[in-house]
Amino acid sequence: MRFNREPSEIIAKWLEARNSTPMSSPHAYIERVVDLLDPALNRIHNGTLEEAREKVRAGTPDAVRSIDGSFALLAREGKTVRMARSLDRPMRYFLAKRQAGPALIVADRIDTLFQQLRREGLEGQFHPSYTRMVPAHHVTEIQLIGCPDPDPVYTRFFTPEQNTQPRDLDAIGGRYIGALAEEVAKWLRSIPETEPVGVAFSGGIDSGAVFLVTYHVLRKLGMNLSRLKAFTLDFGNGPDLAQARAFLDRLGLGMFHEPVQADRGDIDIAETLRVLEDYKPLDVECASMGLALFRGIRRRHSQWRYLLDGDGGDENLKDYPIEENPELTIRSVVHNLMLYQEGWGVGRIKHSLTYSGGLSRAYTRTYAPARRYGFEGFSPFTRPDVIAVAEGIPFIDLTAYDVPTLYSLKGEVAARGIRSVTGMELPVFPKRRFQHGAIALDDLRVQMPGAEALYRRQFLAQYAS
């Protein structure tokens, strides 16, 4: 058999014929995109939802970086699908095979992806490890061109510069808390003025800063202060309740406090694993506390919707115990851009395609428990403008690679910033994790043994049958 035309011409004609085949043809190549994300959860401050989607469709870093707010967005252009999310919005996808063509399913949860596959009779292709997380601060581009599928292309849209701030802690604090206040103000303006606003409050540096800034902004905007509450989780013997009371009483703000009592017998690891969809012990512990807090608030306030928290504050000021992680040194912490927000980063050996890394992975510990009980959460520490100030801090110059100095930095920056922006004095207490403040550590260990392998097996067992 002889060809009268060049092979490239024949291939081009075949592609043209395939792409022009009517949808009704039994030989049509039909790719599907199923977007199961809730569009109502996007909170865009500088345009409409469709305008934000168009920016994702364009896919350029500047266009996506200009989206101001919390978002998880998908946009399609022919066989090209682009996805992008903010740090506080989990976004997962699964690419299924069909005889007619690939099906891309996108949702905020692994179980939502599985349920959709089961509805379509494709559950036999599913395993949790086959799902993918869109990494925060990146446009993820997928080409729906069939089998085998090409790897996604990742384009970073948020790249803060390091070491741009002066060595003046007063100046740094003012800019950091000033950026925090601006994000709180935008968020407050975006929700109904009649809705109450709660803060998940331990009396620590991060939740304390969020509470005081929210109080300050409500007053500055002339909004009703009676909308505000500080909710503190207490299992009866944790140190946070006394700390939270001392914090607020010192500032004469005790009238805003509402303790939320919980029973340690209500901690259900199986429930936490179902909600969290992850198995890292610290995140399982934190999510268990979140479930207890949100459940307790919901029992008291059936219509409450909006809650703030301080998640991301530790990551921004690099305030995690380095000695607890054998992979880290202070040099790796201060030299690597957004290490705690993104982990080792896209394209690195230790970056998980299923879960992403850093807070990009771990934010489900806050997001998922809040959504389980119908709350819309918000942490101003996750906003790029706040992170940009933090990443600009000259950590090396200010710490000279001294670990205790690094640990003390967050309190100094936050306290000076609160004084500059609000005129109030921020009480600074020693750092303590959420789960270590709501319940006594010995009791926590009895309820939660902390074995990652056990948690992983329990999570995967949900999909074993």
Secondary structure, DSSP 8 states (H G I E B T S, - for coil): ---SS-HHHHHHHHHHHHHTS-TTSTT----EEEE---GGG-EESSS-HHHHHHHHHH--HHHHHT--EE-EEEEEETTEEEEEE-TTS--EEEEE--TT--EEEEESSHHHHHHHHHHTT-GGG--GGG-EE--TTEEEEEE---SS----EEEE-----SS-S-S-HHHHHHHHHHHHHHHHHHHHHHS-TTS-EEEE--SSHHHHHHHHHHHHHHHHTT--GGGEEEEEEE-SS-SHHHHHHHHHHHTT-GGGEEEEE--GGG--HHHHHHHH----HHHHHHHHHHHHHHHHHHHH-TT--EEE--TTHHHHTT-S-GGG-TT--HHHHHHSTTHHHHTT-TTSTT-BTTTBSHHHHHTHHHHHHHHHTT-EEE-GGGSHHHHHHHHTS-HHHHHTT-HHHHHHHHHHHHHHHHHHHHS----------HHHHHS-HHHHHHH----HHHHHHHHHHTT--
